[in-house]
Amino acid sequence: MLRIHRPLLALLAVVAALVFTVATVDARVSGSSGSRGSRTFSAPAATNTAPRAAPIERSMTQPARPGSVAAGQTARPGLLGGGMFGGGLLGGLAAGFIGAGLFGMLFGHGFMGGMGGFASILGLLLQVALVVIVARLAWAWWQRRNQPAMAGGPSLRDRLSGGQPAAGGFAGFGGGGSAAPPADEPIEVTPADFDAFEKLLGDIQTAYGKEDLGALRAHMTPEMLSYFSEELARNASRGVVNQISDVKLLQGDLSEAWREINDEYATVAMRYSLSDKIVDRATGRVVEEEPSEATELWTFRRARGGQWLLSAIQQT
């Protein structure tokens, strides 16, 4: 009797697990997502507030692959390539010439019969060789010209604290003891920037709790806006609202700050308190109440002289 009902019991257990999963709603934006420029797939430097961070799980930045032209780009088939004849268009032509001779030999015309004799094919191959040489030189020049320049430099925290971890909260943004990964160029972060980070933390969380996409659009990159919009749509489909209010920064540390060409980035670790509730959209009943404190790493990005925008969030 027990053996007869065992499959049914297993099925009921799976259904119960699925129901529990659907009923559980993550408060705020879940997971680690966004872009940190060339450091997207590198761990942020450790700080007192956040000794370690979860890696980026979702990003529109493409990781660099061995043999790729450059980080974030995919190699495209060009005029030249690999293979016995160099690949690409010219390689195909060379292979075609040899193939024509082989077909002539197979059909009884001799190896050179299909090409009008030895002189014709020799002259043609010499012309092709010259074109290949010129094209390869042009291709090498073009690659050198378009190769992105990367420069290394010391971390911002080392410059500010002489290699020692600085103490203090958000006003000083004391960094951790580990060295930052290579970057184009470290930058100075001013007290006004720290104030902007703290304000963005409160404005973004409050706008998310109010489901105000217009306010969110003004404070983050289009990529991050797509992730926030996705979370809001998921909540709407479940019939709930993630109400967030009373956001207050408790502690903050600068992890790293750097410049890449015309964009500037700053990754900061922030521990903050908040009121975080999942509420039924129709009745206003509290479905779930989340912990009142969170620690995350936020990366901000701006054009030179522009305003900071949220570019990535990483969980700790």
Protein Blocks (a to p, Z undefined) as FASTA:
>chain_A
ZZmmmmmmmmmmmmmmmmmmmmpccehjedjedjehjmlmpccdddfklmbacddfbdcb
dcddehiabghiacdddfbdedjkopajllmmmmmmmmmmmmmmmnonojklmnopjklm
mmmmmmmmmmmmmmmmmmmmmmmmmpccddddddfklmmnnopaceddfknopacfbdcd
ddfbdcdddfklmmmmmmmmmmmmmmmmnopaklmmmmccfklmmmmmmmmmmmmmnopa
cddehiacfbdcdfbdcdehjaccdddddddddddddddfklopafbdcdfbdcdddddd
ddehiacddfbdcdZZ
